[in-house]
Amino acid sequence: MPPRSTRALAVLTAVVLTSGVAACSSGPDGHDARGATPRPTLAAPARDAVTVIAQDDAAERSVRVSRAFFRSAPGAVVAPADSADAVRSAASAATRAHVPALLVGAGEAGSAAVAAELERLGATWYVAEGDVTVSTHAERRTTAVVSRAADRGRASRPATVVVADRTADAAGVATARAAGAQVVAMPSGVSDPAASGAVVSALHDGEDGAAVLLGRSFAQLPDPSWVVRAARTGYRIGDGGQRPFDGHRYVALYGAPATPVLGVLGEQDPAASVQRARDLAGQYRDLSDVPVTPAFEVIATVAAGDAGADGDYSTELPVSRLEPYVDVAHDAGMPTIIDLQPGRTDFLTQAKRYESLLSRPDVWLALDPEWRLGPDQVPLRQIGSVSADEVNRTSAWLADLVERKGLPPKALVLHQFRLSMITDRSAIESHPQLDVLVHVDGQGSQPDKQATWKALHVGAASSWHWGWKDFIDEDTPMLTPAQTMSEVEPTPSLVTYQ
């Protein structure tokens, strides 16, 4: 007769390799008629299902992960939630055994929650790691029984689990892996999945399966379903995530197509503009603590000296005139900002004209209140202004467009060089789908520009980002890239050249 260890190895190998019927009858010892441990069965959420497990208590989160992934299991591994060593051991054992890892919280309620989950699973045994006892009909064992591979009704489309903190949710991660899920961890200090390139890539790669967001920090996520939908597009800014100003800086050419007088963007054709933007951005890369991406800011509606046929003192360029710039920028991995100078009409009316462009993932929107005129005003005679209410109507429309179409977050750029240009600025609303940037675009002497920069920061929302404009001909003098990065504080997230 072979030694006991050899017999045990043979039995274990048989258990792991056994395949066939998905559900088998079990005896009182938890084994089926052939001596194999019953096969776990997995939950099968819909392809587009998004589950957020963000309760404060790690023990409760562990139970909820079990519910999310397992319909049944022959057993489980349990551990006290307050023992890091026991949790690590339980996580390792559960992963090997292909069963859930459950944490027992403080008091009778903690034990009762785990007992209820064992009953729901139909578990006939459990293994306790550390000093813990569960009042249950399931048999307490000293070693986890390795079950056969689960009956994976969704094996062809495994779920993707985004975990905020692997250590805090070690049990949940183990349960997910036991069920065959893909797990990706958020970078340290990052709470928004859209800001992580690794998370965006993982959700995109797993677009055929469900998604689970696991961790306390996700309780603050305003719109988890949209975040996952947007990530599944696969759009990323460079090697980073989707958030325009999270870990990104931009250097942009500003102007209108084939109109040199309005800015450097119009001084060359679209392809040459890409190269010029790349060359400018290259001058900033060694000066920046985050990646620098070239960009375009294209004037889509140009403030006009005469009223025009519609009487609004604004010339609206057709989409076809802008598309060559948007297309070459997209091919070069560059975002395009569509700039509006509405004259006597309003920003929302003009923004809707360009919905087809704004429906692209890498096209953003800029509002230029200097050219938002009252009913008796004319461009270049008065400096215009916009109310916070009009900004809010426009931003709400843009945020809704992003959410409806599952687009990545967009930048909303607000041009301003006088406080009066945006009335009641403190009333500007925020949206999770948008990153707001105030673009300080005054021209002239550097002392004057610095004074404007500082004045506009007073009372500004802490969530806003900031942009600076260098005028090649009008600034006296224009800052060099090194000066822009060292003398403008806080360092701008967007630098444009006009």
Secondary structure, 3 states (H helix, E strand, C coil): CCCHHHHHHHHHHHHHHCCCCCCCCECCCCCECCCCCCCCEECCCCCCCEEEECCCCHHHHHHHHHHHHEEECCEEEEEECCCHHHHHHHHHHHHHHCCCEEEECCHHHHHHHHHHHHHHHCCCEEEECCCCCCCCCCEEECCCCCCCCCECCCCCCCCEEEECCCCCCHHHHHHHHHCCCEEEECCCCCCCHHHCHHHHHHHHHCCCCCEEEECHHHHHCCCHHHHHHHHHCCCCCCCCCCCCCCCCEEEEEEEECCEHHHCHHHHCCHHHHHHHHHHHHHCCHHHCCCCEEEEEEEEEEEECCCCCCCCCCEEECCHHHHHHHHHHHHHCCCCEEEEECCECCCHHHHHHHCHHHHCCCCEEEEECHHHECCCCCCECCECCCEEHHHHHHHHHHHHHHHHHCCCCCEEEEEECCCHHHEECHHHCCCCCCEEEEEEECCCCEHHHHHHHHHHHHCCCCCCCEEEEEECCCCCECCCCHHHHHHHCCCCCCEEEEC
